[in-house]
Amino acid sequence: MADKGSEAMLNGAIPGEMVKKDENLKRGNWSNQIEFILTSVGYAVGLGNVWRFPYLCYRNGGGAFIFPYIIMLVFCGIPLFFLELSFGQFTSQGCLGVWRVNPMFKGVGYGMMVVSSYIGIYYNVVICISFYYFFASMTSVLPWTYCNNIWNTDDCSSMLNPNRTTDFTELSQNISMLLNQTAKRTSPSEEYWNFHVLKISDDIGNLGEVRTPLLGCLAVAWFVVFLCLFKGVKSSGKVSNMLELANIQLGCNV
């Protein structure tokens, strides 16, 4: 009895009280309900909401796109989201094991796995580029501000000059010159992306070189994903607590 009481004290329980254990010892369970809610919010609201959604609204009619979007959200998106959460909570299985309830739909599980793999791969590339720009911005002057860099072309046009002029007359003349220019104009940020970050080759048959900085940032991105998931829901829940609260704080500041 003394050994059991000391073991219970080590687990944070009162002597004589049953120690709470995970229902699924292999996969683990959420530490509390808040972690599950924040993780679900992070699953439903992500990079696509701030990156893809405005673009899709612009391409598909602006404000008019909201009406069919809300209809599909109410009658298709939310029910499917609820169905997925309910199945997962009931069976404590992944997208393959959950369809043991009806083997006829097992192909849906494989499709979910393939789609999730593709999404994870290209989203991690976006995170890799974010890391690259984060490290590149640690300078007094951002490298994509002016057109006086070695990767810029003659078509590069900027309303600013490296001297950071405050002469509004000269600035208005620069704007007029840009508006009257008939040649194809590219911005410094566009040329920085194409000719310095990506180093785009001149033809699809020319594979070009491996961009070592991007490769390093991609490795960092995958390492961060590993740190978030290596303990399953135990570690991902803690990460969701921090990230979602940080997103809420950023949203309030904006």
Helices and strands as residue ranges (DSSP letters): H 2-10, H 33-44, H 47-59, G 62-65, H 66-72, I 73-77, H 78-91, G 97-101, G 103-105, H 106-136, H 168-180, H 188-191, I 192-197, H 212-229, H 233-253
